Amino acid sequence: GQIFPLTLMEANILRYLVEREGKVVSRKAMLQEVWGLREDTDTRAIDNFIVRLRRYIEEDPAHPRHLLTVRGVGYRFVAREAL
């Protein structure tokens, strides 16, 4: 495996998702719990961090297998693919 220098926020978001592996996490929940921002804050900022994290951990960031988008809700982290 390779080592990637993550920013503090990238590391916090990745840790948040990994700790909730397999569970769908909303953008708003991440903004509130990782950043401490209010519920009505723009939720698209999370998407930019997810794009960057996918570049680090996915073989093909355009077709992610670990950082999955749950359309209209948020994201789900999957460590391994189901057989």
Secondary structure, DSSP 8 states (H G I E B T S, - for coil): -------HHHHHHHHHHHHTTTSEEEHHHHIIIII---TTS-TTHHHHHHHHHHHHH-SSTTS-SSEEEETTTEEEE-SS---
